[in-house]
Amino acid sequence: MTTVGDILQYIESIAPPAIAESWDNVGLLCGRKSREVKKILVALDPFETVIQEAIEEKADLIVTHHPLIFREDLTAVNEDTQTGKNLLTLMEHGIAAINAHTNLDMAPGGVNDCLAAALGLRDVQIIRPMDLGGVPYSLLRMGTVGQQSLPDFLARVKEKLSCDGLRYVDSGKPVRHVAVGGGSCAAEMRDALEAGCDTFVTADVKYNQFRAAFELGLNLIDAGHFHTENPSMPVLAERLQTAFPEITVRFSEKHRDCMKFFR
């Protein structure tokens, strides 16, 4: 019998909680470790639509990147907040929730390795690697592409990540050495520059960060939080299915980015 605890142990073996940021909330956030798992639904977010999909699929567990409870003062589990509603729904249907957030960002084979792979980067390396038990980890990845113009690379990013649109700043350099940081990583742009990158793909970029990149001579591309992190989720689903062939693991077919571009 495979349990929630077994799944948690595996996820923590590939994305150790010790490498998560101190402010983060990772692990088993809802449910009992002893509960049997026959079906898992994997998605980027533990939103209401994902929970409803899990109910429809008769899943016993949802595994997500973003945490169910995050940076909020949760003093009651009731219908007064969306998080409370989500927790109630999960508990009423006996569905557990595990997440791997910044630990999966940092981990080998995690969010940023998947983003680098999705964009077809070659010779991928870790920027500013740190060590945990002999395993290197860090937030950003870098790699190379055949030298090309920024418009050509923008078209590649938009196609490979299925983005509705991109925000970017053009520093006037062709694209050759590319850094990636899924989600909100624009604050790390100097690390990308110091590593010798001419281009940085990330998300949630602020106005002043675009200006800073322009002044520093770095092409900065905002491809959206969802689109820079979601490529890692089907990969995680595949890893879980390989590790636990006796159960069914599905990647969400309904979860989509709620942010759109008006054209």
Protein Blocks (a to p, Z undefined) as FASTA:
>chain_A
ZZfklmmmmmmmmmcfklpcfkbcedjfbdcfklccfbdcddfbfcfklmmmmmmnopab
dcdfbdfbgciacfbdcfkbmklmmmmmmmmnopacdddfklmmmpghilmlmmmmmnop
ahiacehiadeehiacdfbdcdddddddfklmmmmmmmmnopabdcdddehiacfbacdd
ehjfklmmmmmmmnopabdcdehiafklmmmmmmnopacddebjklmmmmmmmmmmmmmm
mmmmmbccdddfkbccfbdcdZZ
